[in-house]
Amino acid sequence: MRTNADFLQHLRSEIADSQKRRETFVKAKLAFVVALLGVGTISIHGKLGATPLLYLVPLISFVLDLYILGEDFSVKRAGRFIKTSPAAPDEEQLWEEVVEDWRDWHSYWAAPLASAIVLVAAALGVKLSGADDLPFWAWFFLSLLLILPVAVYSKRRKKSLASFEKKLKKRRIDAPTVETVSVTDDILSVDLTDGRTISVPVEWFPRLVHATAEERMKWKLTGNGQGIHWEGIDEDISVEGLLAGKSSGESQTSFKRWLNRR
């Protein structure tokens, strides 16, 4: 069973992986578009040449835009979760908040705008090749319709993220927060703001068992009072977990590794 710290580390890894995949899709889009625009404008001995490839440019751009926006949404969604998580360090939460508040206004419109520019470039190439008006305009407006879903999807994802964060915050706010914490050799006792006191065996949390009295006293609140962190032993316990009666989910391998380092 994983601890909250393990989960957050896994979430950070997911963010890094999504960022790498997003970068890969952006590079793939650039490579395909440049290649098709370049090859598509080549005329071979005055014949048809490779001009029909230009018709594929908007379609490929559209498909890759969906992948790019999907990975971008995954990154932002995970960031919003960390921002509201009581188990996340205060500085990391602050950073996520700053990043969100100072995000470039055009970030949500970058993909549809880029696709529109690509479409115009492809349309110029097709038109200069001598394409008939009716097929050209039919293709152009159909391609333009592909850009609209990208713009709508981007807009809806922005609203979805705001709703996602609002629901997370409501759930965090509804939960009681910590007032005081005391740790003895046998009992971990936590007083909550709603008047309840949670007392659980210290043995539920092996790091606290092996901590010194001084280390046990050096705790601080995280996540707006919904988590407790002991810096000296790198232990995190959430109110939600205590209320659910959950003991430490740290594996024996991880605990033994930590114990050997002491």
C-alpha positions, -999 to +999 in steps of 0.1 A: +000+000+000+014+034-010+017+064+012+004+099+003+040+109-004+044+079-027+013+089-046+024+125-050+057+113-063+039+091-088+018+121-098+049+142-104+063+115-126+031+114-145+033+152-150+069+148-163+059+120-187+029+139-200+052+170-206+076+148-226+048+133-247+033+167-253+067+179-265+070+149-288+036+156-303+045+192-309+077+182-326+058+156-347+033+182-358+060+206-368+079+179-387+048+166-406+035+201-414+068+214-427+075+182-447+041+180-463+040+217-471+075+214-486+069+183-506+033+193-515+045+224-533+070+206-555+059+203-591+075+175-611+080+184-647+048+205-647+027+175-639+005+169-608+035+162-586+029+159-549+004+188-545-024+164-532-003+160-501-013+195-491-049+184-486-037+162-458-020+189-438-050+202-419-062+167-410-028+157-396-025+190-378-060+184-363-052+149-350-019+159-335-036+190-318-060+166-300-030+146-287-012+178-276-043+192-258-049+159-242-014+157-227-016+194-218-049+188-199-033+159-180-004+182-168-028+209-157-052+185-140-024+169-120-011+203-111-045+214-097-047+182-076-013+189-061-023+226-055-052+215-033-036+184-017-030+185+021-001+161+017+018+184-007+045+207+006+034+243+011+060+256-013+049+232-040+013+243-036+024+280-037+043+273-069+013+256-086-008+286-076+017+311-090+020+291-122-017+291-127-022+328-119+006+338-142-001+314-171+001+331-205-033+341-217-027+327-251-017+292-240-052+279-245-055+293-280-020+284-293-031+251-309-061+264-328-043+295-339-013+274-352-037+251-370-054+281-387-020+294-399-011+259-412-045+258-430-039+292-447-004+281-458-017+248-472-046+267-490-021+290-506-002+261-519-033+243-533-046+275-549-013+283-565-012+248-580-043+257-601-070+238-582-106+243-593-126+267-572-154+244-561-132+215-548-108+240-533-134+259-513-152+227-503-119+214-489-110+247-473-143+251-453-143+214-443-107+219-430-118+251-412-145+231-394-117+208-380-102+238-363-134+248-345-135+216-324-099+222-313-108+257-302-140+245-284-121+216-268-095+240-255-121+264-241-140+236-224-109+221-209-102+255-193-137+255-177-134+219-168-101+225-149-118+253-129-147+231-120-123+203-111-103+225-087-136+239-072-148+204-063-114+195-048-114+226-027-149+220-015-140+185-004-109+198+014-129+226+031-156+203+043-130+182+061-120+192+096-084+206+101-058+200+128-055+221+159-028+203+179-008+171+178+008+151+205+029+120+202+039+096+230+056+062+229+022+046+225-003+071+211-006+096+183-033+121+193-047+147+170-072+174+180-095+186+152-113+220+147-147+203+149-140+193+185-131+157+179-098+140+190-084+112+170-061+088+190-044+060+172-015+036+181+019+051+172+029+017+158+006+024+129+034+047+117+068+030+120+088+062+114+072+078+144+080+047+165+117+051+157+117+089+159+133+107+189+112+128+212+126+159+197+118+147+161+082+139+172+077+174+186+089+191+153+057+188+133+040+213+111+006+216+093+003+212+055-025+216+031-043+243+051-043+222+082-055+190+066-021+173+068+007+169+093+044+167+083+074+157+104+104+171+087+131+151+106+116+118+096+099+128+064+065+115+075+032+128+063-002+120+078-035+134+065-067+140+085-086+121+059-064+091+064-068+092+102-105+096+100-106+065+077-085+046+102-056+041+078-022+032+090+010+040+072+010+025+037+048+025+034+063-007+022+087-027+044+114-022+018+110+016+018+109+017+056+140-005+060+158+017+035+149+048+056+158+031+088+193+020+075+200+056+066+194+069+101 
